[in-house]
Amino acid sequence: MTVIGFRRVELISGVATGLLALLGPSSLNVTTFMFSTFPATEKIFALLSLVVTHIVPALLVAVGSYIHAVRQNASGFVIVLLGGSVVMNWESLLSSAGSSTR
């Protein structure tokens, strides 16, 4: 695979990551939660937690992959690492917290 092919894969993967963050299953769960009978403060905290834990890091990956693949700037790779590490660390924290309570 050539360098151009790797850049295309990186760009497509980054765009897919951003779209999944905005339109993925966690967004649908919050939409269902918003139309429930929970108090407004719980709805706001649920939305904020979704934004902080899933949407912002995934958008960092999408923007970073664009900067790295299209503009060929190394700072995009750092942004991808930052967003990816936040997502991976958050998921590992959640899975370890869930297994310790059982």
Stockholm file with secondary structure:
# STOCKHOLM 1.0

chainA/1-102         MTVIGFRRVELISGVATGLLALLGPSSLNVTTFMFSTFPATEKIFALLSLVVTHIVPALLVAVGSYIHAVRQNASGFVIVLLGGSVVMNWESLLSSAGSSTR
#=GR chainA/1-102 SS CCHHHHHHHHHHHHHHHHHHHHHSHHHHHHHHHHTSSSCHHHHHHHHHHHIIIIIHHHHHHHHHHHHHHTSCCHHHHHHHHHHHHHHHHHHHHHHHHHHHTC
#=GC SS_cons         CCHHHHHHHHHHHHHHHHHHHHHSHHHHHHHHHHTSSSCHHHHHHHHHHHIIIIIHHHHHHHHHHHHHHTSCCHHHHHHHHHHHHHHHHHHHHHHHHHHHTC
//
